[in-house]
């Protein structure tokens, strides 16, 4: 059989073998990029496997020692199911083999493509770690020879369902996830997922207690009694059901998981077929005339205002810039929520927001990528360099200051320490100014390449981990040192009952002074460093 273009359609076995070989080749080529990448991958895989083995051993140790150990296994299976269903929405672009749109132009039939992609998805450390965790969840409630028989069927069936669920979700949302809105969704979803992890951490402490406390699994029973009948969780829980002598119900759990697997495969196949016969929406758009951008009234005049407007547009439209911004805010929110739950919340946590938001000035030109050549072509005088950095600093401050004030109000409302809010705001603004100053300096003196691919989570090109570490940890240490005068006075005032209200006045002034000096120092080196920065920006 041949296509309309006269190319022969490969048979199903050839397609399956080619897709499996492609996955192996992707893994091998990814490891060959650099020794550092290989070391991180191997160490990460071994660490994940060690963690999964530890969890599995702990689950097996619960069996027979605590009532409701099977409920703990069911909860673990519920977390795994939620993770495999949700992570494709957040990390879709980090795995090239998960994007079926890369194969839509090839003469492939949905059936062989489905089988080959499924087998390829089962290759790698992720499915292996998942297999170990599912086995541990089964061991938490299994007992007797009948459990072994049901576990032999239930464990691989559960793993197959989870992997198929992940790929079906990815294929069903491929068009959306590969678009800019999909990347924005991944950023917000990643922050929500981090909040859920912290909530699960707090919940686990309430159930298992701290080291030395008595383990009480009874709170898990109401939730587990519902989850164990939801496939594919039921397939792994069938071993526990069989251990109780309810073989009919165990068979029903396995059958429901098998039905789910069939339905997921049909959904996956339908999504693949639709992707292969439906044109991308981007190819159907009618060409539109370029509209002249209107200036924003609150922006300063001249080059600084234009740079500020451009930076704000990029911060909203560029997935990597948006990821950095919302990660900074999200880290502060997560740490603040965790401190509230654990009882050590303080309004002075606001200083973290000032640091994280001020360091949005880091690697300004590396974020531009190859587009930096347009900026470099217009940098002719020291005044141009100052306006370029001033505009970017104004853009960062335009959203950093309101966010800092809003977080301060929330922290004061939750903790009830309104009397600490003025000094906390003063300290946060001082730290913010120090972050802006050091961010400008590091952007000029130590830029690094950010790959212009579709993965907003990949923040540096291979071989530049040293520069990333210098920017991240060196800047945070530098901010702490620069903000020491304000922070030192505040510490003295809090320990000696001195007045802390002057921090509200001194902090913003000190931060503004440091920011101005830092931007000016960076501008004096920007012109002479432009060739080096351009070389880093366009490097791949």
PEWO-V329907 format. One line per field, one symbol per residue. phi: phi as a letter, one per 40 degrees, with the letter a starting at -180 (. if undefined). psi: psi as a letter, one per 30 degrees, with the letter a starting at -180 (. if undefined). burial: b if it has 16 or more other ideal C-beta (glycine too) atoms within 10 Angstrom, else e. A space follows every 50 residues. Layout:
phi = ???
psi = ???
burial = ???
This chain:
phi = .bcccgcccccccccccccccccccccccccccadccccccccccccccc cccccccccccccgbbcgcccccccccccccccccccdcbbdccbccccc ccbccccbcdccccccccccccchccccccccccccccccbcigcccccc ccccccccccccccdcccccccbccccccccccccccccccccccccccc ccccccccgcdgcccbccccccccccccbcccccccccccccccgccccc ccccccccccccccccccccccccccbbcccccbcccbcccccccccccc cgcdccccccccccccccdcccccccccccccccccccccccgbcacccd ccccccccccccfcccccgccccccccbcbbdcccccccccccdccccbc cccccccccccccccgcccccdcccccccccccccccccccccccbcacb ccbcbcccbacdgbccccccccccccccccccccdccccccccccbfccb ccccccdccccccccccccccccccccccddccccccccb
psi = kllffgkkklleeeeeeeeeeeeeeeeeeeffeleeeeeeeeeeeeeeee eeeeeeeeeeffkffkkgeeeeeeeeeeeeeeefeeeffeheffjeffjf ffgffkikleeeeeeeeeeeffklfeeeeeeeeeeeeeffglkleeeeee eeeeeeeeeeeeeeeeeeeeefgeeeffleeeeeeeeeeeeeeeeeeeee eeeeefefalkflkkjgeffeeeefeefgjkgefeeffeeeefggieeee eeeeeeeeeeeeeeeeeeeeeeeeeffkkkffffkkklkkkkkklkffkl laeeeeeeeeeeeefeejeeeeeeefeeeeeeeeeeeeeeefggkkffff eeeeeeeegffkhefeefbffffeeeffjfleeeeeeeeeeeeeeefffe eeeeeeeeeeeeeefgifffeeeeeeeeeeeeeeeeeeeeeeeefhllkj khagjffjgllkggeeeeeeedeeeeeeeeeegeeeeeeeeeeefgglkf ffefeeeeeeeeeeeeeeeeeeeffeefgeeeeeeeefk.
burial = eeeeeeeeebeeeebbebbbebbeebbeeeeeeeeeeeeeeeeeeeebee ebeebbeebbebbeebebbbbbbbbbbbebbebbebbbbbbbbbbebbbb eebbeeebbbebbbbbbbebbbebbbbbbbbbbbbbbbbbbbbeebbeeb bebbbebbbbbbbbbbbbbbbbbbbebbeeebbbbbbebbbebeeeeeee eeeeeeeeeeeeeeeebeebeeebeebbebbbbbbbbbbbbbbeeeeebb eebbebbbebbeebbebbbebbeebbeeeeeeeeeeeeeeeeeeeeeebe eebbbbbbbbbbebbeebbbbbbbbbbbbbebbebbbbbbeeeebebbbb bbbbbbbbbbbbbbbbbbbeebeebbeebeeeebbbbbbbbbbbbbbebb bebbbebbeebbeebeeeebbbbbbbbbbbbbbbbbbbbbbbbbbbbbbb eeebbbbebbbeebeebbeebeeebeebbeebbeebbebbeebeeeeeeb ebbbebbbebbbebbeebbbbbbeebeebbeebbebbebe
